[in-house]
Amino acid sequence: MRSLQATFYRNRWLFSRRIVQCLIIAAFAIELPAGGYFAQGNLSSSVWFGIGLTDPYIWLQSLFAGAPLGKAALIGVVIVAGFYLLLGGRIYCSWVCPINLVTDLSYWLRQKLNIKSNYTLSKNLRVAILVLSLLLSLLSGTLAWETINPITLFQRELMWGSVAGATVLASIFLFDIFVTRRGWCSHICPVGAFYSELGRVGRLRIKATQAGACHGCAECIKVCPEPHVLAPVVSKKAAYVTHGDCTRCGACLDQCSTGALAMSLSFKKPSAFKGIPVVSSD
């Protein structure tokens, strides 16, 4: 029992994320005894306990496609956008998005198989795909990205055994293993690009706990899905991670054995430790 508790503590952020992700999937997939589901729809547009929620990126595509500005949809967008603006947009990627389950498994297998191949892709690629999806929505009058969105296809695969969903998921899985580290989420997915921009001002941040706690082992950077966001803190050039790419996954917190890092929600202007300025890494 003590060993199990120790394992959970060493991976508490990972386990917490998995619980949240599985509960969200279950809310859509498991039918209640009295009929119906906790959540109706999908992660793009859904109803939770009578409250409609709409993904801001999907809503933006619909505007470009010429859809009318519905009041109910707008309220749902404001709720979701406000949540991610507060906490930091890419928390969606690590705590909500089901594709994270696939890409994390790919990364784990990649490490176990000691695969070193890492094809270089620009992080600007996902931004370009984001812009292209909006342009195509404008020109075609359709939700361009939603037709191939792996997040939606993942849910269809779970519920109806979609062949298209299985094909896309397998492609992402193999791409992340054999082509490039964290290829899909870090370099291609426009959803991540959108939430990165949305959540730049998020107040939930990774921070250095005290100036002398970090031993410089850089183990946190090795496990971080976006290593560049931690570099200023580890090199003691900043006290907080402020980059929009941070997913708030907590992998660095699980890995750090000295307690040099923490994650906190603060509405105050970040204060620096002596000798360590607070600078933006954007």
Secondary structure as UniProt FT lines:
FT   HELIX           2..10
FT   HELIX           12..29
FT   TURN            33..34
FT   STRAND          39..41
FT   STRAND          45..48
FT   TURN            49..50
FT   STRAND          51..54
FT   HELIX           56..64
FT   TURN            65..66
FT   HELIX           71..87
FT   TURN            89..90
FT   HELIX           91..95
FT   HELIX           99..112
FT   TURN            113..114
FT   HELIX           124..140
FT   HELIX           145..147
FT   HELIX           150..160
FT   HELIX           163..178
FT   TURN            181..182
FT   HELIX           184..188
FT   HELIX           190..198
FT   TURN            199..201
FT   STRAND          204..208
FT   TURN            211..213
FT   HELIX           219..223
FT   HELIX           227..229
FT   HELIX           231..234
FT   TURN            235..236
FT   TURN            244..245
FT   HELIX           251..255
FT   STRAND          261..265
FT   TURN            274..275
//
